[in-house]
Amino acid sequence: MEQVSVRYIVHDVDAAIGFYVHSLGFTEVMHPAPGFAMLTRGALRLLLSAPGALDAKGAPGGGGRAMADGTMPAPGGWNRFSLQVRDLTAEVARLRAAGVRFRSEVMPGIGVVQVVVEDPSGNPVELFEPLLPEAAHHVIQNGDV
């Protein structure tokens, strides 16, 4: 299976790992330094980087490194990845009970119903339930939320 990688800048890599693994069904692949981790869920590889992160040898590196002009990466924004779920109503109830922050209420999309949640650093993640066959992923994995 070909993977697509997405990098999110997060304030706290350990908190982000907990959120993505326990709330959204990701698997931790590696966490070689405090400021970096790699997670997977199906064909999605999620790279988590803390701003100003150091590598295992204590040198600056990775996606959290300052830009040439000194600008530091920061979490947030509206770009996001979308995860298909089987029952959005049930997922919203489960995530609310777990204390997950919601950026939106459940809303209609084009061929889907969707909601936007936030990881512990405020990065958005869209959860959607397809209403039309064309809006669905071809295969729903066992690990889907």
Secondary structure, 3 states (H helix, E strand, C coil): CCCEEEEEECCCHHHHHHHHHHHCCCEEEEEEECCEEEEEECCEEEEEECCCCECCCCCECHHHCCCCCCCCCCCCCCCCEEEECCCHHHHHHHHHHCCCEECCCCEECCCEEEEEEECCCCCEEEEEEECCHHHCCCCCCCCCC
